[in-house]
Amino acid sequence: MVSDYMLTGSGSQLWTSRILTFIVTLAFLGSAATKLFHVPNVVHELTRAGLPDNSIVPIGVLELSLLVLYLYHRTSVLGTFLLTGYLGGAIITHIVGKQSFAPPLVVGLLMFAASYFRNAPLRQLVPMRQDAEIQRSSKH
């Protein structure tokens, strides 16, 4: 069932949102799983970037929690903003660890695009373009 929080636009926007959300979900699940299962290579890279070993599992739990907020339609706008902040931290961690920050940046862009397509309130809060009606009302 599509609620007020969900897409009010075209079918192509809905399918684009679903596909992007699926990709983003896989990325976050994979990332969180590597932290929760303490994958040695991931632990090494995160500790090399300055994160304490005992913070890695809580970061994975945080990542999953934010993903749930993002996926649940009533909290998806909040989840979008919180995941954006989380990914900002991930980008900084990649920079400090002298790794490419492109992966978290790309995931963040895909995540925001998916949410933008499926959430009318987000489109109202963060307009990417002015509708003709908005332009007309601003002239008065």
N, C-alpha and C positions, 0 to 999 in steps of 0.2 A: 504494500500500500504506500502510495506517495503522499507524504505529508506536506504541510506548509514549508517545512525546512528543506524539502527536496526540490528537485528540478521543476521549473515551471516553463521551460523552453522546449526546444525541439527534441525529437527522438535521437538525432545524431549527437546532441549534447549529452543525453542520458547515456548512450553507449560509449561515448568517449570517456565520460566520467567513470563508468563501470570498469572499463579496460585500464585506465590510469590508476584507479583505486586498487585494482587487483595487483598491478605491478608494484605499487607503493607498499601494499600490504605484505607482499612477498619479501620486499627489501627490508622492511622493519622486522618481520618475523625472523628472517635469516640473521640480521644483525643482533637482535635480542637473544636469539638462541645461542650464538657464539659467545655471548657474554654470560648467559645463564649456565652454560655447560663448560665455561672456563676453557675455551679452545686455546691451547698454548700460544699459537701465533698471534691471536688477537690480544691475549693477556700481555704478551711481550711488547707488542706495538703500543698498547695503551699505557703500560707502565713506563715505557721509553718516553712517551709524550708527557709524563709527569703525573699520571693518575695513580693513586695508591691501589694496590692489588685488591684490598678489601672493599673498594668502591665499585668494582666492575659488575658484580651480581646486582647490587641495588640499581645501577644504571640500566641494566637489562630489564629489571622489573619496572623501572620508570618508563622505559621505552615501550614496553607492552601496555602499560596503563594508559599512556598517551595515545597509543594506537587504538585502544578500545574507545576512548573519548572521541577520536576522529571518526571511527566507523559507526558509532551509534548516532542515529540521525538527530536526536534532540541535543546532543552535545558536540556535534561535528564542527561547528564554527569555533567553539572554544578549543576543541582538539586541534583544529588547523593552526590556530595561533600558538598554542603550547608546543606543538611539534615544530613549528617554524623556529621558535626559540631554542628548542632542543637541537635542531639541525645547525643553528648558529654556533652552538657549543661544539658540535661535531666538526664543523668547518675549522674552528679555532684549534681543536685538538689535532686535526690533520695538518694544519699549518705548523704548529709547534713540533709535531712528530716528523716534519719534513716530508710529508706525503702529499699526494695530489688531493686538493679539496674538491675536485670535480664530482666525485661520487655523491657526497652528501648534498652538494649544491643541486645536482640534477634531480636527486630524489625529492628535495625540497620544492623545486619548480614543478615537478610532476604532481606532487602532493597538493600544492596550492591550486594548480590548474584543475585537478579532479574535484576538489572541494568547491572551487569557483563555479564550475559547470553544474554541480548538483545542488548548490545552496543559494536560493534567492536572497536570503538575508545577508549573506556574504557579498553577493553582487551589489546589494544596496549599500552596504557598509564601505566597500572598496570598489567604487565604480571605475572600470577601466576605460570607459568612453561615456560621453554624454549622450543621452537619448534626446531625440528631437523635442520631446515634451519638457525636459529639463532646460534645454537651450531656450525654448520659448518662454518659460517661466522666469528665467534669469534676465530676460530683456525687459520685463515689466517692472 
